[in-house]
């Protein structure tokens, strides 16, 4: 599963270590050292995955992630020394797919890279049906989401969550079940991770994300996509 990976890390030694491990696994790697260069390189080369430190000069990794998500569904893996849950969830709220806290082992990092690449390149049989929940359609074969006929850009994690919910509109999935859907994220990430991804999905799916009528919270249980009689 060779890919084009962009590494953004202002610590030159860390950046070189990551580059060597990625190249050992067969990936093509480009290294930059600040957030602004992330955006420039993304526009130039369109990488398959961005591995990006949070704390960088010129523009932080969080700000770069925010800008990227306004224009791209590229897989993003954040590297952060911030260990509190609220700090970590901030990155997910801005659209990151996963994160690794420092210090980390290179083997763990490579495992996360493999998981994200599998998720972003997941293929399904051509005969798999398009999933529908009222105005929402999920096309697994084309990795495409539409709302009221208009295309919606989803990150790899968001797509997997929405696909799981769209298999049977009206069925409730617990946060634990949804975490299993995005298997590969480390066990130290709590169920609040799902809440952040759901909030991001609502911004894309709902007429008014503050009053969701399509992606519904079932309090004390989990989430569901409303059935056809409730989604408009």
Beta strands, then each sheet from edge to edge (+ up, - down):
strand 1: 4-8
strand 2: 28-32
strand 3: 49-53
strand 4: 75-80
strand 5: 98-101
strand 6: 131-133
strand 7: 136-139
strand 8: 144-147
strand 9: 150-152
strand 10: 173-174
strand 11: 215-218
strand 12: 222-225
sheet 1: 2+ 1+ 3+ 4+ 5+
sheet 2: 6+ 7- 8+ 9-
sheet 3: 10+ 12- 11+
end
